[in-house]
Amino acid sequence: MPLRSSLLVIAAGLGLGACAPTQVLEGADLPALKAVADEVQPERVWSNLMALTEQHGSDMSIDCAPLFAEGAIKAFPELCHLSNTKSGEWLRSQFQALDVMTVTNDVSDGDASVRSNNIVAELKGVSKPDEVILVGAHFDAFWQGADDNSSGVAAMLELARVLSGHRFERTIRFVGFDLEEYGITGSHRYVKEGKAENVVTALVFDCIGYYSDAEDSQGSIPGLPAPSKGDFLAIIGNDESSHQAAEIYALNNELNLMKAVPLISSGNGTPTMGLSLGLSDHMPFWFNHQQAVFLTDTAPFRNPHYHKETDTPDKLDPIRLGQATRVAAATIAYWAGGVK
């Protein structure tokens, strides 16, 4: 059975099935990966999230008039409540506090009048420094943006703290993408301008903090099977990233971290998902035929506060947010060649 079909069966049945660890997790030192995952402190992830929502809540919204047509603003009033200045400055300062990493600004005017400024922090690999595992999350947000996407940035920062205490074969690059809410601008330019040429695999977070155990709390995802309860972390890939999605799923199950469901869309991801789960920073990598996996709580298919002023920390689940961060810690350590 082709891997893509196998994963769709897994998503429907919630069992590991044919993708056993011996087949998927080649060379994985599971005890070492578990030890790295256990270094993640959920209270630190939550503290990061609270700090980020405070940055957004006290920031000036960007001037939306030059960016969006009048019709778009009328249809989507949240466009005039987007902020990125204080969150970007805070993210940079947190990266810089981890003095083992190199921190740079990736500024681009692109082909328009809008400037984006991605924040990049890099932990060099010891034996394969030119092979990069990229970890990304966008730091712009509407209103406080607790789930979208302070949750993803909070996880990325905790991962940077934990992983910077180790050394890996491959380079691990953390990227805070700018202006995702404005046409996926930061990540699109990053890939288009050739800055992701050495990226072996990307792991992108966007909305990973909202969960519900209530029946029918999970909306349907067009063309993809999903449980009725919004109590899982979605591991989303396309054909070219299906093996990496299988690895995350297998690692999560072997380490018994949380409930997770892999969802694989055919081709470059758009035939099945269309715009529903494609509008985030993984999409430029998919379009560039690069491997990328998207971790999410499925955002508008579950969270009623998506892109609303009510997207605040009290709506989120700090325990499962921490668990999702541990899933990512084990995954990145494995992809980077294991702990040295």
WOPE-V533410 format. One record per residue. N is the residue number from 1. RES is the residue in three letters. PHI is phi in whole degrees, -180 to 180 (NA if undefined). Layout:
# WOPE-V533410
((N,RES,PHI) (N,RES,PHI))
This chain:
# WOPE-V533410
((1,MET,NA) (2,PRO,-57) (3,LEU,-59) (4,ARG,-61) (5,SER,-65) (6,SER,-60) (7,LEU,-69) (8,LEU,-65) (9,VAL,-65) (10,ILE,-60) (11,ALA,-61) (12,ALA,-76) (13,GLY,-97) (14,LEU,57) (15,GLY,-128) (16,LEU,-70) (17,GLY,57) (18,ALA,-74) (19,CYS,-85) (20,ALA,-74) (21,PRO,-55) (22,THR,-65) (23,GLN,-90) (24,VAL,-98) (25,LEU,-98) (26,GLU,-62) (27,GLY,74) (28,ALA,-75) (29,ASP,-93) (30,LEU,-61) (31,PRO,-60) (32,ALA,-68) (33,LEU,-68) (34,LYS,-63) (35,ALA,-63) (36,VAL,-65) (37,ALA,-59) (38,ASP,-70) (39,GLU,-72) (40,VAL,-65) (41,GLN,-108) (42,PRO,-54) (43,GLU,-67) (44,ARG,-72) (45,VAL,-59) (46,TRP,-66) (47,SER,-62) (48,ASN,-60) (49,LEU,-62) (50,MET,-63) (51,ALA,-65) (52,LEU,-67) (53,THR,-64) (54,GLU,-66) (55,GLN,-61) (56,HIS,-66) (57,GLY,-66) (58,SER,-104) (59,ASP,-90) (60,MET,-81) (61,SER,-68) (62,ILE,-67) (63,ASP,-74) (64,CYS,-79) (65,ALA,-58) (66,PRO,-71) (67,LEU,-92) (68,PHE,-125) (69,ALA,-65) (70,GLU,-57) (71,GLY,-64) (72,ALA,-67) (73,ILE,-65) (74,LYS,-66) (75,ALA,-77) (76,PHE,-131) (77,PRO,-62) (78,GLU,-64) (79,LEU,-59) (80,CYS,-94) (81,HIS,-126) (82,LEU,-100) (83,SER,-131) (84,ASN,-151) (85,THR,-74) (86,LYS,-67) (87,SER,-65) (88,GLY,-66) (89,GLU,-64) (90,TRP,-66) (91,LEU,-60) (92,ARG,-60) (93,SER,-65) (94,GLN,-69) (95,PHE,-63) (96,GLN,-65) (97,ALA,-69) (98,LEU,-92) (99,ASP,-73) (100,VAL,-86) (101,MET,-112) (102,THR,-90) (103,VAL,-116) (104,THR,-137) (105,ASN,-100) (106,ASP,-109) (107,VAL,-96) (108,SER,-148) (109,ASP,-92) (110,GLY,56) (111,ASP,-111) (112,ALA,-138) (113,SER,-87) (114,VAL,-93) (115,ARG,-95) (116,SER,-114) (117,ASN,-140) (118,ASN,-71) (119,ILE,-109) (120,VAL,-121) (121,ALA,-128) (122,GLU,-132) (123,LEU,-109) (124,LYS,-68) (125,GLY,-72) (126,VAL,-88) (127,SER,-124) (128,LYS,-132) (129,PRO,-65) (130,ASP,-85) (131,GLU,-104) (132,VAL,-116) (133,ILE,-101) (134,LEU,-100) (135,VAL,-118) (136,GLY,-130) (137,ALA,-160) (138,HIS,-88) (139,PHE,-104) (140,ASP,-83) (141,ALA,-158) (142,PHE,-87) (143,TRP,51) (144,GLN,-77) (145,GLY,56) (146,ALA,-61) (147,ASP,-81) (148,ASP,-112) (149,ASN,-137) (150,SER,-61) (151,SER,-63) (152,GLY,-68) (153,VAL,-68) (154,ALA,-61) (155,ALA,-65) (156,MET,-60) (157,LEU,-67) (158,GLU,-66) (159,LEU,-64) (160,ALA,-62) (161,ARG,-63) (162,VAL,-67) (163,LEU,-72) (164,SER,-69) (165,GLY,-86) (166,HIS,-131) (167,ARG,-125) (168,PHE,-134) (169,GLU,-61) (170,ARG,-92) (171,THR,-75) (172,ILE,-110) (173,ARG,-116) (174,PHE,-100) (175,VAL,-127) (176,GLY,-86) (177,PHE,-83) (178,ASP,-95) (179,LEU,53) (180,GLU,-63) (181,GLU,-73) (182,TYR,-112) (183,GLY,71) (184,ILE,52) (185,THR,-65) (186,GLY,-61) (187,SER,-72) (188,HIS,-60) (189,ARG,-67) (190,TYR,-59) (191,VAL,-74) (192,LYS,-61) (193,GLU,-86) (194,GLY,80) (195,LYS,-82) (196,ALA,-111) (197,GLU,-59) (198,ASN,-93) (199,VAL,-76) (200,VAL,-77) (201,THR,-150) (202,ALA,-113) (203,LEU,-123) (204,VAL,-116) (205,PHE,-108) (206,ASP,-156) (207,CYS,67) (208,ILE,-128) (209,GLY,-116) (210,TYR,-107) (211,TYR,-140) (212,SER,-146) (213,ASP,-97) (214,ALA,-79) (215,GLU,-62) (216,ASP,63) (217,SER,-82) (218,GLN,-103) (219,GLY,-72) (220,SER,-74) (221,ILE,-105) (222,PRO,-52) (223,GLY,81) (224,LEU,-127) (225,PRO,-73) (226,ALA,-155) (227,PRO,-65) (228,SER,-84) (229,LYS,-99) (230,GLY,-86) (231,ASP,-111) (232,PHE,-129) (233,LEU,-93) (234,ALA,-87) (235,ILE,-109) (236,ILE,-112) (237,GLY,-138) (238,ASN,-117) (239,ASP,-56) (240,GLU,-73) (241,SER,-112) (242,SER,-65) (243,HIS,-67) (244,GLN,-67) (245,ALA,-64) (246,ALA,-63) (247,GLU,-65) (248,ILE,-62) (249,TYR,-62) (250,ALA,-66) (251,LEU,-61) (252,ASN,-58) (253,ASN,-69) (254,GLU,-65) (255,LEU,-92) (256,ASN,55) (257,LEU,-93) (258,MET,-168) (259,LYS,-77) (260,ALA,-140) (261,VAL,-134) (262,PRO,-84) (263,LEU,-128) (264,ILE,-115) (265,SER,-103) (266,SER,-70) (267,GLY,61) (268,ASN,-86) (269,GLY,105) (270,THR,-82) (271,PRO,-58) (272,THR,-94) (273,MET,-81) (274,GLY,54) (275,LEU,-90) (276,SER,-64) (277,LEU,-124) (278,GLY,-100) (279,LEU,-85) (280,SER,-157) (281,ASP,-76) (282,HIS,-78) (283,MET,-62) (284,PRO,-59) (285,PHE,-69) (286,TRP,-60) (287,PHE,-65) (288,ASN,-93) (289,HIS,58) (290,GLN,-113) (291,GLN,-72) (292,ALA,-155) (293,VAL,-121) (294,PHE,-109) (295,LEU,-103) (296,THR,-159) (297,ASP,-90) (298,THR,81) (299,ALA,50) (300,PRO,-66) (301,PHE,-79) (302,ARG,-140) (303,ASN,-90) (304,PRO,-71) (305,HIS,-99) (306,TYR,-57) (307,HIS,59) (308,LYS,-127) (309,GLU,-64) (310,THR,-85) (311,ASP,-77) (312,THR,-123) (313,PRO,-58) (314,ASP,-65) (315,LYS,-88) (316,LEU,-100) (317,ASP,-112) (318,PRO,-65) (319,ILE,-68) (320,ARG,-73) (321,LEU,-62) (322,GLY,-65) (323,GLN,-65) (324,ALA,-62) (325,THR,-66) (326,ARG,-67) (327,VAL,-57) (328,ALA,-67) (329,ALA,-62) (330,ALA,-64) (331,THR,-64) (332,ILE,-65) (333,ALA,-61) (334,TYR,-68) (335,TRP,-64) (336,ALA,-80) (337,GLY,106) (338,GLY,86) (339,VAL,-73) (340,LYS,-104))
